[in-house]
Amino acid sequence: MPQIGLVSAVNLRVQGSSAYLWSSRSSSLGTESRDGCLQRNSLCFAGSESMGHKLKLRTPHATTRRLVKDLGPLKVVCIDYPRPELDNTVNYLEAAFLSSTFRASPRPTKSLEIVIAGAGLGGLSTAKYLADAGHKPILLEARDVLGGKVAAWKDDDGDWYETGLHIFFGAYPNIQNLFGELGINDRLQWKEHSMIFAMPSKPGEFSRFDFPEALPAPLNGVLAILKNNEMLTWPEKVKFAIGLLPAMLGGQPYVEAQDGISVKDWMRKQHTSSKSQQQQFVLQGVPDRVTDEVFIAMSKALNFINPDELSMQCILIALNRFLQVRILIPHPKQKEI
């Protein structure tokens, strides 16, 4: 089963066991819970055979056992997957070799002092490799916390908030190699390859998009849409799948071409054209409700940015990663909370 890994920049334990929890009514990624209970229960319920694909939570601070109407007692389990076998893959070996060249390169006769603007993941890793090569990095950060998009902080109520999407795929060989060099691979929690969305029209209920490993991209994405029965009606499923076909079939060149187009403008492009073509685009475009509950939710969860300010490229990169990740690992271990 393909998996993904989640990590928190401040407190790894509050991540719970949810792969995703996106809500179009919140700019955070599952931060409504002080202790991650909302995230834990969302994925735990998803793993229950009796619940199927429909998840119901009456409160973020759910108890470990709950009597669900017509279903009887439900055991809540916390699912963690073993780390995938990445070390011997071609991509990982290439990343490890490139990293080793910094340490193996001849030492400079005079170390350079190099200024790095921004202590995000890119700035921090750049500083690390410059130090490996024998130089003296000077890291500048305007905020009082490090991490950039993977930073987190507490608000006045003591709740943890995340700056951006805290997720690392197995298909990220360079970052996985970096974690290995730093000895922090054990801080990643590998989770089920699934998107979980809150449904504003049904408060307290959640819906999943599961990407089957048996199908290649983009067919797995189409099937994930067609199997979703809680959030989407059948007409919406068809329009959603057709509207995403250019992104699914166009691959990386199509994704890169959307860099200058905002999420909002991309949606408009899918819906409107010349008068003679307008009806065709409306029939084939992504439905308005799906735009609001899926894409706008994703844009806010990815960057805390409204859809008229965020590049559609960011959304499509995330979708393509979900479509293309295919890693087989052993069955997860389950433990009762």
Secondary structure, DSSP 8 states (H G I E B T S, - for coil): --EEEE--SS-GGGGTT-S--B-TT-SSSSTT-SSSHHHHHHHHHHT-TTTTT-EE-S-SS--SEEEETTTEEEE-EEEEB-----TTSHHHHHHHHHHHHHHHS---SS--EEEEE--BHHHHHHHHHHHHTT-EEEEE-SSSSSBGGG-EEE-TTS-EEESS---EETT-HHHHHHHHHHT-GGG-EEEESEEEEE-TTSTTEEEEEE--TTS-TTHHHHHHHHH--SS--HHHHHHHHHHHHHHHHHHHHHHHHTTTSBHHHHHHHHH--STTTHHHHHHHS--HHHIIIIIHHHHHHHHS--TTTSBHHHHHHHHHHHHH--------EEEE-
